[in-house]
Amino acid sequence: MKIFVKAKAKAKENKIIPPPQKLWPEKEPGGSKEKEWFIISVKEPPVSGKANTAIIKLLAEYFKISSSNITLSSGASSKNKVFEIMV
């Protein structure tokens, strides 16, 4: 499963804001489902992958899985990231 994340580093607290749940999925003109973004704030600075590691730990706690089951697919140096979760 892919998770789309908007990351905020150097925040006051670590927190996850999940995407809003919709009763009816919105569709893009091409027919594919709209991307739903998690907003994740971490205290760590975006230096040497520290913020990415902190995001992985938060996602592991949120989904109640091991952090080894989560990998960063794209966006290592971007605020918009894609994580792959293996269940």
C-alpha positions in Angstrom: 0.0 0.0 0.0 1.3 3.5 -0.8 1.0 6.4 1.6 1.3 10.0 0.3 2.8 12.3 2.9 3.3 16.0 3.2 6.2 16.4 5.7 6.8 19.2 8.1 10.2 19.0 9.8 11.4 21.0 12.8 7.9 21.1 14.3 7.1 21.7 17.9 5.6 18.2 18.3 5.4 14.9 16.4 1.9 14.3 15.0 0.0 12.7 12.2 -3.0 14.2 10.6 -4.7 11.5 8.4 -6.5 12.4 5.2 -10.2 13.2 5.6 -12.5 10.2 5.2 -14.9 10.6 2.4 -18.2 8.9 1.9 -17.9 9.0 -1.8 -14.4 8.8 -3.4 -13.6 11.7 -5.6 -12.4 10.9 -9.1 -10.1 12.8 -11.3 -11.0 13.4 -15.0 -8.9 10.4 -16.0 -10.9 8.1 -13.8 -8.1 7.4 -11.2 -8.7 8.0 -7.5 -7.5 11.3 -6.1 -4.4 11.0 -3.9 -5.1 11.5 -0.2 -2.2 13.0 1.8 -1.2 12.4 5.4 0.3 15.5 7.0 3.1 14.5 9.3 5.0 16.8 11.6 8.3 15.8 13.2 10.7 17.5 15.6 13.7 16.3 13.7 15.5 18.6 11.2 15.6 17.6 7.5 19.4 16.7 7.8 21.0 13.4 6.9 17.6 11.7 6.7 16.7 12.3 10.3 13.2 13.6 9.5 12.5 10.7 7.2 13.5 8.2 9.9 11.3 10.0 12.4 8.4 9.9 9.9 8.9 6.1 9.4 8.8 5.6 13.2 5.6 7.6 13.5 3.9 5.7 10.6 4.9 2.4 12.2 3.2 3.5 15.5 0.2 4.8 13.7 -0.4 1.6 11.7 0.9 -0.7 14.6 3.5 -2.4 12.4 7.3 -2.7 12.5 9.2 0.2 11.0 11.1 -2.4 8.9 7.9 -2.8 6.9 7.9 0.8 5.7 10.2 2.1 3.0 10.5 5.6 1.4 9.7 5.2 -2.3 10.2 8.7 -3.4 10.7 12.2 -2.2 13.8 11.7 0.1 14.7 15.4 -0.1 11.2 16.8 -0.8 8.3 17.8 1.4 6.0 15.5 -0.6 6.9 11.9 0.0 5.6 8.5 -0.9 6.0 5.6 1.5 5.4 1.9 0.7 3.9 -0.2 3.5 4.3 -3.9 3.4 1.6 -5.8 5.4 
